[in-house]
């Protein structure tokens, strides 16, 4: 139950996740204003999201949100 579901095949670490659009709009702001846009998201697992975000922003990437806790077990950045 909830705004998120993940499907991972047996014997692997890759998976497909479904996220409630309204919940993501709360996180990302303007997403709700674009009904025909942003329908997919690529997720990368890293050992240290804070350090990774520092590295990619130093190389010119722009973060929309985060890094921040998404649940009690996960930190995310968008």
C-alpha positions as CSV (number, residue, x, y, z in Angstrom):
1,X,0.0,0.0,0.0
2,X,1.2,3.5,-0.7
3,X,2.4,5.7,-3.5
4,X,5.3,3.4,-4.6
5,X,5.7,-0.1,-5.9
6,X,8.9,-1.9,-7.0
7,X,9.2,-5.1,-9.0
8,X,12.5,-6.9,-9.0
9,X,13.1,-10.2,-10.7
10,X,14.5,-13.1,-8.6
11,X,18.2,-13.3,-8.8
12,X,18.8,-9.6,-9.8
13,X,19.1,-6.1,-8.4
14,X,17.6,-4.2,-11.4
15,X,13.9,-3.5,-11.2
16,X,11.0,-1.4,-12.3
17,X,9.3,1.0,-9.9
18,X,5.9,2.7,-10.2
19,X,5.5,6.0,-8.3
20,X,2.2,7.9,-7.8
21,X,2.3,11.0,-10.0
22,X,0.6,13.2,-7.4
23,X,3.2,12.2,-4.8
24,X,6.1,13.0,-7.1
25,X,4.5,16.3,-8.0
26,X,4.7,17.2,-4.4
27,X,8.4,16.4,-4.4
28,X,9.3,18.0,-7.7
29,X,6.9,20.9,-7.8
30,X,6.1,21.9,-11.4
31,X,5.6,18.3,-12.5
32,X,1.9,18.6,-11.8
33,X,1.7,21.5,-14.2
34,X,2.9,19.4,-17.2
35,X,0.2,16.7,-17.7
36,X,1.8,15.4,-20.9
37,X,5.4,15.5,-19.7
38,X,7.9,13.7,-17.5
39,X,6.4,10.2,-17.5
40,X,9.6,8.3,-16.7
41,X,12.5,8.5,-14.3
42,X,15.9,6.8,-14.3
43,X,17.1,5.7,-10.9
44,X,20.7,5.0,-10.1
45,X,21.8,3.4,-6.8
46,X,25.0,4.9,-5.3
47,X,26.8,4.3,-2.1
48,X,26.7,7.9,-0.9
49,X,24.1,10.1,-2.5
50,X,25.4,13.3,-0.8
51,X,28.9,12.7,-2.1
52,X,27.6,11.8,-5.6
53,X,25.5,14.9,-5.7
54,X,28.5,17.0,-4.8
55,X,30.5,15.4,-7.6
56,X,27.9,15.9,-10.3
57,X,27.0,19.4,-9.4
58,X,30.7,20.3,-9.4
59,X,30.6,19.1,-13.0
60,X,27.6,21.3,-13.9
61,X,24.6,19.2,-13.1
62,X,21.6,21.0,-11.6
63,X,19.5,19.3,-8.9
64,X,15.8,20.0,-8.6
65,X,15.4,18.5,-5.1
66,X,17.7,16.9,-2.5
67,X,19.5,15.1,-1.5
68,X,16.9,14.5,1.2
69,X,15.3,11.6,3.0
70,X,12.4,9.9,1.0
71,X,11.7,7.3,3.7
72,X,13.4,6.1,6.8
73,X,15.6,3.9,4.7
74,X,16.3,5.9,1.6
75,X,17.8,9.3,0.6
76,X,17.1,10.6,-2.8
77,X,18.0,13.5,-5.2
78,X,16.3,14.6,-8.3
